[in-house]
Amino acid sequence: MTDALPDRLSLDPRSPFHDADLLQRGVGIVFNGVERTNVEEYCISEGWIRVVAGKSLDRRGNPMTMKLKGKVEPYLMDAPSRAPTID
């Protein structure tokens, strides 16, 4: 297996950016220097993440999300030597 992460990844199985095999390995996100555990989707090149916005649901029953912009640093959790250090 390769340790290369895609530019964009989503937890939603209906998304074209969903990769179940990669998500099963565990992907961690450091956003603006802080490790985030509630990320639904990310894009490295555009510099954003999507996070769940409380308990709100849209009309289809999916959680409402917010887009936050900043520096995105994903890493694989099963490769501890590649995890970034947090100050």
C-alpha positions as semicolon CSV with decimal commas, in nm:
position;residue;x (nm);y (nm);z (nm)
1;M;0,000;0,000;0,000
2;T;0,108;0,353;-0,065
3;D;0,118;0,630;0,195
4;A;0,013;0,897;-0,057
5;L;-0,304;1,078;0,043
6;P;-0,540;1,221;-0,219
7;D;-0,589;1,597;-0,263
8;R;-0,954;1,561;-0,162
9;L;-1,123;1,299;0,057
10;S;-1,479;1,263;0,190
11;L;-1,646;1,045;0,452
12;D;-1,975;1,045;0,258
13;P;-2,003;0,714;0,063
14;R;-2,211;0,890;-0,207
15;S;-1,928;1,131;-0,287
16;P;-1,692;1,067;-0,581
17;F;-1,406;1,156;-0,340
18;H;-1,487;0,870;-0,098
19;D;-1,219;0,600;-0,055
20;A;-1,331;0,333;0,193
21;D;-0,998;0,145;0,194
22;L;-0,803;0,458;0,281
23;L;-1,053;0,568;0,547
24;Q;-1,035;0,224;0,708
25;R;-0,660;0,278;0,764
26;G;-0,740;0,601;0,950
27;V;-0,677;0,954;0,831
28;G;-0,593;1,233;1,073
29;I;-0,623;1,605;0,996
30;V;-0,420;1,893;1,135
31;F;-0,600;2,218;1,046
32;N;-0,421;2,548;1,114
33;G;-0,190;2,372;1,360
34;V;-0,471;2,203;1,560
35;E;-0,565;1,837;1,527
36;R;-0,932;1,804;1,427
37;T;-1,141;1,492;1,482
38;N;-1,474;1,608;1,334
39;V;-1,373;1,659;0,969
40;E;-1,623;1,527;0,712
41;E;-1,428;1,627;0,400
42;Y;-1,104;1,806;0,312
43;C;-0,926;1,957;0,012
44;I;-0,554;2,032;0,037
45;S;-0,512;2,238;-0,283
46;E;-0,806;2,469;-0,208
47;G;-0,725;2,482;0,166
48;W;-1,056;2,392;0,331
49;I;-1,229;2,135;0,549
50;R;-1,596;2,061;0,610
51;V;-1,712;2,002;0,967
52;V;-2,052;1,914;1,111
53;A;-2,245;2,220;1,234
54;G;-2,410;2,103;1,556
55;K;-2,711;1,872;1,548
56;S;-2,879;2,043;1,252
57;L;-2,997;1,829;0,961
58;D;-3,080;1,929;0,605
59;R;-3,412;1,835;0,444
60;R;-3,272;1,497;0,335
61;G;-3,164;1,405;0,690
62;N;-2,791;1,463;0,635
63;P;-2,592;1,666;0,888
64;M;-2,538;2,033;0,804
65;T;-2,173;2,121;0,743
66;M;-1,961;2,436;0,748
67;K;-1,659;2,503;0,528
68;L;-1,354;2,636;0,712
69;K;-1,055;2,774;0,521
70;G;-0,693;2,740;0,627
71;K;-0,389;2,513;0,610
72;V;-0,484;2,143;0,579
73;E;-0,231;1,870;0,671
74;P;-0,368;1,514;0,645
75;Y;-0,174;1,209;0,765
76;L;-0,228;0,835;0,799
77;M;-0,285;0,719;1,155
78;D;-0,131;0,376;1,093
79;A;0,201;0,537;0,994
80;P;0,314;0,703;1,321
81;S;0,647;0,820;1,181
82;R;0,462;1,036;0,926
83;A;0,233;1,210;1,176
84;P;0,308;1,583;1,204
85;T;0,415;1,724;1,537
86;I;0,181;1,968;1,703
87;D;0,323;2,260;1,903
